[in-house]
Amino acid sequence: MLSLAAVGLTVVGSATAVQAAPFSPQRSTTRSPRLADLPQRFFIAHRNAGAFLAPENTEQALKAGVADPDADLLEFDVQVLKDGVGGVMHDPTVDRVTTGTGNVADYDSVAFQKLVIDAPSWFGGKATTTHPLLFTQVLNEFAGKKRLLAHPKTTEAMRLVIDELTRRNLTGTVMVQTFSRSDAVLAEQAGITAQVIVGGAQQATIDTPEAIKADGLKRVSVWSALPDSLIASYVKAGLTVACYDVNRQYRRDELYRLGVQGIDTNDPPYVRGDVARYRRTRDPFTTQNWWYGQISQSQYPEALGPRQRGRFIAPGWWHVNLGDYPLLALQGWAVLPKSYTLRLKMRWDSLGTDKSRWGGVYFSAVRDSAFTSADSPLNGGYLAVLRRDGTLILYRKDAGHTTRLKSVKTPVLKKGTTATLRISVTKSSVTVVRYDGPDKSITAKDSRYRGRYLYLGRYASTGHQGPGLSFGGVSIG
C-alpha cells in the first residue's frame, strides 16, 4: 500500500480521546464530488480505504481513501451508541478491533471515543493505535472530499443517518446501504440514494429483483460468491448492481461480463487494475506496509493476521509463520511480463516437524484465484518447491493435475539457512537456480503458461507442520 507518510496521513494518538468537533457548514471553492457523477463502472472502498490496505473505520483509513483516485465511494459502518449518538464500527461488539470488551450499544459517545483501536495487533505492518470515530466526525472531516457510503446497522441507525444527512444537505454526496429493504425505502423517501445488500441465497428469495423494483429502489449490492445466474438476474431487471467482497481481478472480470457496474473491494488499486500505480519491480517489504494485491487464499477483513497473510518481522522481510495450514500469498504488486528474471531470498526461520513440507514460489500464474495445493481447473502456472531436505523441484500446475517437470538435490536446509533463488522465464523455457552455495539448477523446455501473477509462501496440512519462512530481496527484471 502507499506509505502513510507519502500521502500525508496522520493518526490520532492513543493517549488522548478523540473529541467530536461541533457541526458548522463548510464552504468550499471547489464542487463536492456528487453521486450523480459516479462513473458507469465504480469502485467502493470497503471500510474506508479497503480493509486490506488500512485499519478499518479509522481516521487513517478515511484519509487514505480520500487520497486514493481508485476509490469512488468510501464505505463505513454506523451504529447507535447508548446516548443516541452514531458510532463508526463494523462489529456489534468492540472486542475484535479494540482493547475493550462488550457491545457497541452499551458505550456512550464519551466512553466509545476513549476505546483504543489496537491496529498493530490485528492489522500489522506500521499501523498505529488510535480511537473510534463518531458519525458526525466522519461527516465533519470527510463529507465533500469524497463520495461516502454509510452502512447503518439497524433501523434506528438508519433514522439517525437520514436525519443528519438531511440536516447537512448531504443527500447528493452520501449514499446509504442496508440489508433491510424497508430501511432503504426510508432513505429513498428522504431523498437519499440507497442500495439494498443481498448477502445470501435465502435473502435473495425475499429481496428479489421484482420486489426491490416494486419498492421503487434502483440499486443493489450482491455478495460476489452467489451464483452468476442470480447476480445476472438483478442486472437483467434493470437495477444498478454492485458486488461486494471482490478482491481478485479474475472475479472482477467475470462480474463485468455479467453487467455488474460496481465493485466493492478491500483493495481498490489492485482490483481496479491500475498497473501504473501498483506495479513494482522490487519487493515493498522494506516499508513494512501492506502493498496492493498482497493477499492470501483465506484472507478476509474480520481475521487479518499472520495466519491469513503473514507479517513483517524487520525491514525487508515478510514472514510466514510455522504452522499446519497452507499459506501462499498473492504478491499483486509484482506484475510479471512474458519473459523475466525473478530473484528472491527464502530464509528458514523454523523447520517444522514434517521434513516433506516446503517453501515455494508459484509464478507465471494465469489467474489470481486463490492458490491451493489441490489441482484446480481455474489456474495454471509453475511452482518451484524447496523441501527441507534440499530437494528443489519444478512443477507445472495444469487444469486437473500437477506435472513434475524437473528436480535437483541441493544442500539440506537448516534453521537460519537463507536460500537464494533465481527463476528465469523465456518464451520457450523455465529455469530455477539455487545459488547461495554451489549453483544447482533445473531447466524445463515449456512454454504453456506466461501469466502475470506471483505467489510466495509455504505448504503444510493438518498434522503435517510446515516451516516458518521469511522472504525478502525480491526483484523482477
Secondary structure in CASP SS format (residue, H / E / C, confidence):
PFRMAT SS
TARGET T0000
AUTHOR 0000-0000-0000
METHOD secondary structure of the structure
MODEL  1
M C 1.00
L C 1.00
S C 1.00
L C 1.00
A C 1.00
A C 1.00
V C 1.00
G C 1.00
L C 1.00
T C 1.00
V C 1.00
V C 1.00
G C 1.00
S C 1.00
A C 1.00
T C 1.00
A C 1.00
V C 1.00
Q C 1.00
A C 1.00
A C 1.00
P C 1.00
F C 1.00
S C 1.00
P C 1.00
Q C 1.00
R C 1.00
S C 1.00
T C 1.00
T C 1.00
R C 1.00
S C 1.00
P C 1.00
R C 1.00
L H 1.00
A H 1.00
D H 1.00
L C 1.00
P C 1.00
Q C 1.00
R C 1.00
F E 1.00
F E 1.00
I E 1.00
A E 1.00
H C 1.00
R C 1.00
N C 1.00
A C 1.00
G C 1.00
A C 1.00
F C 1.00
L C 1.00
A C 1.00
P C 1.00
E C 1.00
N C 1.00
T C 1.00
E H 1.00
Q H 1.00
A H 1.00
L H 1.00
K H 1.00
A H 1.00
G H 1.00
V H 1.00
A H 1.00
D C 1.00
P C 1.00
D C 1.00
A C 1.00
D C 1.00
L E 1.00
L E 1.00
E E 1.00
F E 1.00
D E 1.00
V E 1.00
Q E 1.00
V E 1.00
L C 1.00
K C 1.00
D C 1.00
G C 1.00
V C 1.00
G E 1.00
G E 1.00
V E 1.00
M C 1.00
H C 1.00
D C 1.00
P C 1.00
T E 1.00
V C 1.00
D C 1.00
R C 1.00
V C 1.00
T E 1.00
T C 1.00
G C 1.00
T C 1.00
G C 1.00
N E 1.00
V H 1.00
A H 1.00
D H 1.00
Y C 1.00
D C 1.00
S H 1.00
V H 1.00
A H 1.00
F H 1.00
Q H 1.00
K H 1.00
L C 1.00
V C 1.00
I E 1.00
D C 1.00
A H 1.00
P H 1.00
S H 1.00
W H 1.00
F C 1.00
G C 1.00
G C 1.00
K C 1.00
A C 1.00
T C 1.00
T C 1.00
T E 1.00
H C 1.00
P C 1.00
L E 1.00
L E 1.00
F H 1.00
T H 1.00
Q H 1.00
V H 1.00
L H 1.00
N H 1.00
E H 1.00
F H 1.00
A E 1.00
G C 1.00
K C 1.00
K E 1.00
R E 1.00
L E 1.00
L E 1.00
A E 1.00
H E 1.00
P E 1.00
K C 1.00
T C 1.00
T H 1.00
E H 1.00
A H 1.00
M H 1.00
R H 1.00
L H 1.00
V H 1.00
I H 1.00
D H 1.00
E H 1.00
L H 1.00
T H 1.00
R H 1.00
R C 1.00
N C 1.00
L C 1.00
T C 1.00
G C 1.00
T C 1.00
V E 1.00
M E 1.00
V E 1.00
Q E 1.00
T E 1.00
F C 1.00
S C 1.00
R H 1.00
S H 1.00
D H 1.00
A H 1.00
V H 1.00
L H 1.00
A H 1.00
E H 1.00
Q H 1.00
A C 1.00
G C 1.00
I C 1.00
T C 1.00
A E 1.00
Q E 1.00
V E 1.00
I E 1.00
V E 1.00
G C 1.00
G C 1.00
A H 1.00
Q H 1.00
Q H 1.00
A H 1.00
T H 1.00
I H 1.00
D C 1.00
T C 1.00
P H 1.00
E H 1.00
A H 1.00
I H 1.00
K H 1.00
A H 1.00
D C 1.00
G C 1.00
L C 1.00
K C 1.00
R E 1.00
V E 1.00
S E 1.00
V E 1.00
W E 1.00
S C 1.00
A C 1.00
L C 1.00
P C 1.00
D H 1.00
S H 1.00
L H 1.00
I H 1.00
A H 1.00
S H 1.00
Y H 1.00
V H 1.00
K H 1.00
A C 1.00
G C 1.00
L C 1.00
T E 1.00
V E 1.00
A E 1.00
C E 1.00
Y E 1.00
D C 1.00
V C 1.00
N C 1.00
R C 1.00
Q H 1.00
Y H 1.00
R H 1.00
R H 1.00
D H 1.00
E H 1.00
L H 1.00
Y H 1.00
R H 1.00
L H 1.00
G C 1.00
V C 1.00
Q C 1.00
G E 1.00
I E 1.00
D E 1.00
T E 1.00
N C 1.00
D C 1.00
P H 1.00
P H 1.00
Y H 1.00
V H 1.00
R H 1.00
G C 1.00
D C 1.00
V H 1.00
A H 1.00
R H 1.00
Y H 1.00
R C 1.00
R C 1.00
T C 1.00
R E 1.00
D C 1.00
P C 1.00
F H 1.00
T H 1.00
T H 1.00
Q C 1.00
N C 1.00
W C 1.00
W C 1.00
Y C 1.00
G C 1.00
Q E 1.00
I E 1.00
S C 1.00
Q C 1.00
S C 1.00
Q C 1.00
Y C 1.00
P H 1.00
E H 1.00
A H 1.00
L C 1.00
G C 1.00
P H 1.00
R H 1.00
Q H 1.00
R H 1.00
G C 1.00
R E 1.00
F E 1.00
I E 1.00
A E 1.00
P C 1.00
G C 1.00
W E 1.00
W E 1.00
H E 1.00
V E 1.00
N C 1.00
L C 1.00
G E 1.00
D C 1.00
Y C 1.00
P C 1.00
L E 1.00
L E 1.00
A E 1.00
L E 1.00
Q E 1.00
G C 1.00
W C 1.00
A C 1.00
V C 1.00
L C 1.00
P C 1.00
K C 1.00
S C 1.00
Y E 1.00
T E 1.00
L E 1.00
R E 1.00
L E 1.00
K E 1.00
M E 1.00
R E 1.00
W E 1.00
D E 1.00
S E 1.00
L C 1.00
G C 1.00
T C 1.00
D C 1.00
K C 1.00
S C 1.00
R C 1.00
W E 1.00
G E 1.00
G E 1.00
V E 1.00
Y E 1.00
F E 1.00
S E 1.00
A E 1.00
V C 1.00
R C 1.00
D C 1.00
S C 1.00
A C 1.00
F C 1.00
T C 1.00
S C 1.00
A C 1.00
D C 1.00
S C 1.00
P C 1.00
L C 1.00
N C 1.00
G C 1.00
G E 1.00
Y E 1.00
L E 1.00
A E 1.00
V E 1.00
L E 1.00
R E 1.00
R C 1.00
D C 1.00
G C 1.00
T E 1.00
L E 1.00
I E 1.00
L E 1.00
Y E 1.00
R E 1.00
K E 1.00
D E 1.00
A C 1.00
G C 1.00
H E 1.00
T E 1.00
T E 1.00
R E 1.00
L E 1.00
K E 1.00
S E 1.00
V E 1.00
K E 1.00
T C 1.00
P C 1.00
V C 1.00
L C 1.00
K C 1.00
K C 1.00
G C 1.00
T C 1.00
T E 1.00
A E 1.00
T E 1.00
L E 1.00
R E 1.00
I E 1.00
S E 1.00
V E 1.00
T C 1.00
K C 1.00
S C 1.00
S E 1.00
V E 1.00
T E 1.00
V E 1.00
V E 1.00
R E 1.00
Y C 1.00
D C 1.00
G C 1.00
P C 1.00
D C 1.00
K E 1.00
S E 1.00
I E 1.00
T E 1.00
A E 1.00
K E 1.00
D C 1.00
S C 1.00
R C 1.00
Y C 1.00
R C 1.00
G C 1.00
R C 1.00
Y E 1.00
L E 1.00
Y E 1.00
L E 1.00
G E 1.00
R E 1.00
Y E 1.00
A C 1.00
S E 1.00
T C 1.00
G C 1.00
H E 1.00
Q C 1.00
G E 1.00
P C 1.00
G E 1.00
L E 1.00
S E 1.00
F E 1.00
G E 1.00
G E 1.00
V E 1.00
S E 1.00
I E 1.00
G C 1.00
END
